[in-house]
Amino acid sequence: MLLSSVILVLQETLEAALLVSLLLAASQQLSCKMSWVIYAITGGLALSLLYALETSHISEWFEYTGQEVVNASLQFMVTLLIGICTWVLVRGWTAEDRQRAGYRGSVFPLLAAATVMLAITREGSEVLIYLIGFYPIEEVFHTVTI
């Protein structure tokens, strides 16, 4: 059980960490402020806790396919926001775009924060749901004494 738990947590955190690191590198390339990361991670953790605690109600939506619909919607939104972030990055590589790209300084951190927040919500909730599943089982938390 311990090995599968470690693998699951690594799998979920590595996906979010890869996304955060890529967006941080892009922010540095664009000379944006990095304060968006703190807000995105805090908001993502709060939303993932809320989502994990309300999963029993959410799963009843859409004729008991609510959790799948919400997960798919979160993944779609993350993918869409990654595409928009990529468009902003590619669009801003020319010198004249950099000169008149005052909008990019405020738009990219917002896009990156929303992307990270939704990704952490999805990935963090899966880890929390997995860990909450062990909570009622008393044998998991007791140590064996000889």
C-alpha positions in Angstrom: 0.0 0.0 0.0 2.8 2.4 0.8 4.4 2.1 -2.6 1.2 2.7 -4.5 0.5 5.8 -2.3 3.9 7.2 -3.1 3.5 6.6 -6.8 0.1 8.2 -6.8 1.2 11.3 -4.9 4.3 11.6 -7.1 2.3 11.2 -10.3 -0.2 13.9 -9.3 2.4 16.4 -7.9 4.8 16.0 -10.8 2.1 17.0 -13.3 1.3 20.2 -11.5 5.0 20.9 -10.7 5.9 20.6 -14.4 3.2 23.0 -15.3 4.2 25.5 -12.6 7.9 25.3 -13.6 7.2 25.9 -17.3 4.9 28.9 -16.5 7.6 30.3 -14.1 10.2 30.1 -16.8 7.9 31.8 -19.2 7.2 34.6 -16.7 10.9 35.1 -16.2 11.3 35.3 -19.9 8.6 38.0 -20.1 10.0 39.8 -17.1 6.7 39.4 -15.2 6.3 39.6 -11.4 6.4 36.1 -9.8 3.9 36.9 -7.1 1.1 35.2 -9.1 2.6 31.8 -8.0 1.7 32.3 -4.3 -1.8 33.3 -5.1 -2.3 30.4 -7.6 -0.9 27.7 -5.3 -2.9 29.0 -2.3 -6.1 29.2 -4.3 -5.5 25.8 -5.9 -5.0 24.2 -2.5 -8.1 25.8 -1.1 -10.2 24.8 -4.1 -8.8 21.2 -4.1 -9.7 20.9 -0.4 -13.2 22.2 -1.0 -13.6 19.9 -4.1 -12.3 16.9 -2.2 -14.7 17.4 0.7 -17.7 18.0 -1.6 -17.0 15.1 -3.9 -19.9 13.0 -2.6 -22.3 15.8 -3.6 -20.6 16.6 -6.8 -20.6 12.9 -7.9 -24.4 12.9 -7.8 -24.7 15.6 -10.4 -25.5 14.7 -14.0 -27.0 11.4 -13.1 -24.1 10.3 -11.0 -21.4 11.3 -13.4 -20.7 14.6 -11.8 -17.1 13.9 -10.7 -16.1 12.8 -14.2 -17.8 15.8 -15.8 -16.1 18.2 -13.3 -12.7 16.6 -13.8 -13.1 16.7 -17.6 -14.1 20.3 -17.4 -11.2 21.2 -15.2 -8.8 19.4 -17.6 -10.4 21.2 -20.6 -10.0 24.6 -18.9 -6.4 23.9 -18.1 -5.7 22.8 -21.6 -7.4 25.9 -23.0 -5.5 28.2 -20.7 -2.2 26.6 -21.7 -3.1 27.2 -25.3 -3.9 30.8 -24.6 -0.6 31.2 -22.6 1.3 29.7 -25.5 -0.4 32.1 -27.9 0.6 35.1 -25.7 4.2 33.8 -25.5 4.6 33.1 -29.2 2.8 36.3 -30.2 5.2 38.4 -28.0 8.6 37.2 -29.3 9.1 39.8 -32.0 10.9 43.1 -31.0 8.0 45.4 -32.0 5.5 43.2 -30.2 7.7 43.5 -27.1 7.6 47.3 -27.4 3.9 47.6 -27.6 3.1 44.6 -25.4 2.2 46.5 -22.2 -0.9 44.3 -22.0 1.2 41.2 -21.6 2.6 42.3 -18.3 -0.8 42.1 -16.8 -2.5 39.4 -18.9 0.1 36.6 -18.7 0.4 36.4 -14.9 -3.4 36.2 -14.7 -3.5 33.4 -17.3 -0.7 31.6 -15.6 -2.3 31.9 -12.1 -5.7 30.6 -13.4 -3.9 27.7 -15.2 -2.0 26.7 -12.1 -4.9 27.1 -9.8 -7.2 24.9 -11.9 -4.4 22.3 -12.3 -3.7 22.2 -8.6 -7.4 21.9 -7.9 -7.7 18.9 -10.1 -4.5 17.1 -9.1 -4.7 18.1 -5.4 -8.3 16.9 -5.0 -7.3 13.5 -6.4 -4.6 13.1 -3.8 -6.9 14.3 -1.0 -9.7 12.0 -2.1 -7.2 9.1 -2.0 -6.0 10.1 1.5 -9.5 10.7 2.8 -10.4 7.2 1.7 -8.1 5.8 4.3 -9.4 7.9 7.2 -12.2 5.6 8.4 -9.9 2.6 8.4 -8.5 2.5 11.9 -5.9 -0.2 11.1 -4.1 2.1 8.7 -3.3 4.6 11.4 -2.3 2.2 14.2 1.2 1.0 14.6 2.0 -2.6 15.3 3.5 -3.1 18.7 5.3 -6.3 19.7 
